[in-house]
Amino acid sequence: MSVENKDQSLVEKEEKAEKSGIEELYEHFGTEDPYRIEHWYPKIREYTFETVFLDVDYETCCAIAKYCESSRLLRQSINFQDTLEDRLFIHEEAAKHLPVSKENFTLLNVLEKQLDDAIKSFGEDGAFVKLSIRSPKDTAIQHHNMNVFIAESLRKDMECVGGKMDDNEWHRCGVSAFVDACCKVLRVRNGTEAMFLILHSDRVYSDIIRMELTNAKSSKVQLAVRRWDSRVVPALEFRSFVYNHTMTSCTQYYKLIYDPFMEEHSNEISNAIVAFHDKYIKPRITIPNYTVDFAVSADLKDIICVELNNPPPAAGTALFHWDKPEDRTVIEKGPYQFRCNTSLPETSFNDINKPFPTFIDSLRTGIPDVHVGFSCDCCGAGYPPEVSGIRGERYQCLDCPCSFDICSKCWNAGWGVRHVTISKNEFYPTGHKFLLIRSPVAASVDAGEPPTGPKSVIPPPKPKNKKEISQNDNDKKCNIS
């Protein structure tokens, strides 16, 4: 490194050190941040997905944050319990006392109606919903249709090869099926589905908190409702880096995937992306440095600009490694490089979120009857869920802020009636509703009214023993001066 470059690097470090935490927050979450979608979308609307914007006021942001905080607290509280009885107690308390106030629920219901109207304006296409900065894609692995989409993708792959695959090919298809499912569950067709993603997303929660810290009560959060485009396939999504208005590098977006078609056509794809950027995006974007994502259609005829983001390290770098000096130099200065996997990375299959590797392997022997990742919250059947799971039919509460699942035995014993009875209140006058998932690869359906049984009656609270009563009396008499 030359003396000049060393001096420049030192200056950059000193300037960064002088920035306060709130200044860094404002840089990335302030209302004038040029990387927010509401700022760049009007400039390139012809070359990206049609988008409708919804303003979310400060009070509604607080309602979303409160719901997210409560859900996180409940998940942590349940996970810390040592016994099934204690876990059930936490679930029932959550069902009785919903985590947000009536006023907050009113605000959330208004937002859901606005989302519903915006999504339905796109007709049968559906939509993808995101905040000004990031999307709720981290919610995908919580979605009950993940297994359905994974099984569907693998079934098609098996049909293409006559039903025979070696371990490496199975894992390659399994990783692709997982990534594909993570994208498909983000397609929403009504406001209820959109709110599920938003209210269960740690990314949404953290972005809203940061925006509130940055902008106080003047926070201007916008939800972008974007028309779903079925031409987009995850294997052909790419991330490019632009410095001084010049594209310096491009990489496949999903680094776990290996796609032979992408590798075969890598030069054609790379050249098309650079040409598209230089012709349509570069002349319209005035900021010199940015990250830009593209999608290429399966027939390689169309390119769509997905979105603009901050430069690294705020944006991920996929197959480039920001911490490696040589990669960082390429990203910031070039010369231009295009990167895609030429084989399945050795750790890809085990790097996907658990328990999906176990579920994918179970599909090799046919249709599994074990819901890996879900144990019964009443009797404990299928515990631990990461390696076992509910066998047969699974019933899942649709309204609980954290997952509440019942096996068919407990459902028939009346636990479903008990849960519905407990959850009746002004928000849910008829109680929480349940979904029925008949098998891990079956789409969920309405479970209808739960059957009564010996567990339907809510038992009275246990009487306190003499020792507990005596201890409580002593506590009342204790005065700390």
Protein Blocks (a to p, Z undefined) as FASTA:
>chain_A
ZZklmmmmmmmmmmmmmpcfklmmmmmmgmklmkbmklmmmmmmmmmccdddddddfklm
mmmmmmmmmmmmmmmmmmmpmbfklmmmmmmmmmmmccbdfklmmmmmmmmmmmmmmmmm
nomnopadddfkbccklmmmmpmklmmmmmmmmmmmmmmnnopacfklmmmmmmmmmmmm
mmmmmpcfbfklmmmmmmmcfklmmmmmmmmmmnmmmlccddddddddfkbcfklgccdd
deehiafbdcdfblmbccfklmmmmmmmmmmmmmmmmmmmmmmmmbfbdcddddddfklp
accdfbdcdddfkbcckjacfklmklmmmmmnopadddddfbdcfklmmmpccfklmmmm
mmmnoccfbdghiacfklopoiafklnccehjddddfkbmbdcdddfklmmnopmmmmmm
mmgcfklmnopaddddfbfkbccddebjadddfklpccddddddfklmmmmmmmmmpccZ
Z
